[in-house]
Amino acid sequence: MSSKKLTKALTPAEAAQRMGLSVSALHFYEREGLIRAWRTEGNQRRYDRTTLRRLGLIKAAQGLGIPLMEIKQKLAALPHDQPATKAHWAAVAADWQSDLDERIAKMSRLRNHLNGCIGCGCLSLDQCPLNNPEDRLAKNGPGPRAIEGDISADNQLR
């Protein structure tokens, strides 16, 4: 490795400290293919500083409850052999946009109906926007179909 590469590199401890992660978390992300390290002549692991951007996105997405496999799929569009360019990041953002918009819509529906419906033993079924008489949504599959927005046009609740 060139000395220039070494001066830009981070040890696992430095990268972990910078991102507020444990070294074992870095090693896990590396094993899972989310980030890559390279080895010095002494076989010590090093991370390029551009790895911090990936780690920042991983940490933020996980903090919002996005599964690691989904994060990995989205980050797969970024190169590992060179720093990701603005165009690379724009492509990831564009690819993820509709998934994130859908997640936001589901979270908004949950937030908007949480006080009035979830586990309330609803005493006002005639006014409940999530009312599901005779379990009409069962044919859509298991789970909270109205909250998830999985209601077909022919199976509207209202």
LONUSE-888733 format. One record per residue (C-alpha): residue in three letters; x, y negated, z negated. Coordinates in pm, whole numbers, padded with zeros to 5 digits, always signed. Example, Ala and Ser with C-alpha at 12.3 -4.5 7.8 and 13.67 -1.06 7.14 Angstrom:
ALA+01230+00450-00780 SER+01367+00106-00714 
***
This chain:
MET+00000+00000+00000 SER+00112-00351+00064 SER+00178-00580-00230 LYS-00098-00807-00097 LYS-00349-00524-00130 LEU-00227-00452-00484 THR-00272-00814-00595 LYS-00634-00812-00480 ALA-00711-00475-00638 LEU-00881-00415-00968 THR-00816-00135-01210 PRO-01123+00057-01324 ALA-01103-00120-01661 GLU-01086-00463-01494 ALA-01377-00390-01261 ALA-01584-00243-01543 GLN-01514-00538-01772 ARG-01594-00788-01496 MET-01931-00623-01426 GLY-02028-00534-01783 LEU-02018-00163-01704 SER-01832+00132-01847 VAL-01543+00289-01659 SER-01742+00613-01656 ALA-02024+00427-01473 LEU-01776+00324-01202 HIS-01656+00681-01169 PHE-02018+00799-01147 TYR-02100+00546-00873 GLU-01789+00657-00691 ARG-01884+01027-00715 GLU-02231+00937-00585 GLY-02082+00754-00285 LEU-02202+00404-00379 ILE-01852+00261-00414 ARG-01505+00373-00313 ALA-01167+00347-00477 TRP-00823+00404-00339 ARG-00515+00538-00511 THR-00180+00376-00576 GLU+00146+00561-00518 GLY+00125+00658-00886 ASN-00223+00808-00821 GLN-00402+00535-01015 ARG-00750+00441-00902 ARG-00799+00086-00769 TYR-01105-00103-00646 ASP-01103-00376-00388 ARG-01253-00700-00521 THR-01532-00674-00263 THR-01656-00374-00464 LEU-01781-00625-00720 ARG-02052-00734-00475 ARG-02174-00377-00438 LEU-02165-00327-00814 GLY-02360-00648-00867 LEU-02634-00531-00633 ILE-02639-00184-00788 LYS-02668-00326-01138 ALA-02939-00576-01041 ALA-03143-00319-00849 GLN-03119-00060-01126 GLY-03224-00326-01375 LEU-03543-00367-01173 GLY-03611+00006-01181 ILE-03505+00087-00826 PRO-03386+00448-00810 LEU-03017+00502-00748 MET-03083+00715-00440 GLU-03277+00429-00280 ILE-02993+00189-00360 LYS-02747+00435-00207 GLN-02954+00463+00111 LYS-02963+00087+00152 LEU-02592+00041+00079 ALA-02504+00310+00334 ALA-02528+00040+00603 LEU-02229-00142+00453 PRO-01879-00046+00564 HIS-01641+00112+00314 ASP-01326+00065+00520 GLN-01346-00315+00539 PRO-01513-00599+00348 ALA-01880-00633+00434 THR-01950-00944+00638 LYS-02240-01183+00604 ALA-02400-01000+00899 HIS-02366-00665+00718 TRP-02536-00804+00407 ALA-02807-00967+00621 ALA-02881-00630+00781 VAL-02915-00467+00436 ALA-03143-00750+00322 ALA-03361-00722+00633 ASP-03385-00344+00599 TRP-03482-00367+00233 GLN-03725-00660+00268 SER-04047-00467+00330 ASP-03967-00209+00059 LEU-03905-00487-00192 ASP-04218-00676-00086 GLU-04424-00358-00140 ARG-04263-00304-00481 ILE-04339-00666-00578 ALA-04703-00626-00468 LYS-04742-00310-00677 MET-04582-00473-00978 SER-04809-00776-00936 ARG-05119-00554-00926 LEU-05002-00376-01240 ARG-04931-00707-01417 ASN-05263-00857-01313 HIS-05466-00560-01435 LEU-05259-00448-01732 ASN-05457-00627-02003 GLY-05795-00542-01860 CYS-05759-00181-01759 ILE-05459+00030-01847 GLY-05559+00246-02142 CYS-05835+00010-02251 GLY-06124+00253-02265 CYS-06293-00003-02048 LEU-06630-00112-02180 SER-06706-00315-01867 LEU-06679-00061-01586 ASP-06923-00262-01378 GLN-06671-00553-01374 CYS-06346-00353-01357 PRO-06159-00409-01029 LEU-06003-00065-01065 ASN-06326+00122-01134 ASN-06314+00466-00973 PRO-06662+00619-01009 GLU-06673+00996-00978 ASP-06297+00997-00916 ARG-06335+00898-00549 LEU-05962+00832-00525 ALA-05869+01191-00614 LYS-05850+01277-00244 ASN-05566+01022-00210 GLY-05346+01230-00439 PRO-05230+01208-00799 GLY-05135+00891-00980 PRO-05274+00541-01032 ARG-05393+00494-00671 ALA-05564+00157-00723 ILE-05261+00007-00896 GLU-05029+00150-00631 GLY-05245+00003-00356 ASP-05307+00343-00197 ILE-05675+00287-00128 SER-05791+00363+00225 ALA-06042+00129+00393 ASP-06312+00398+00378 ASN-06252+00451+00006 GLN-06267+00097-00131 LEU-06367+00079-00492 ARG-06581-00233-00460 
***
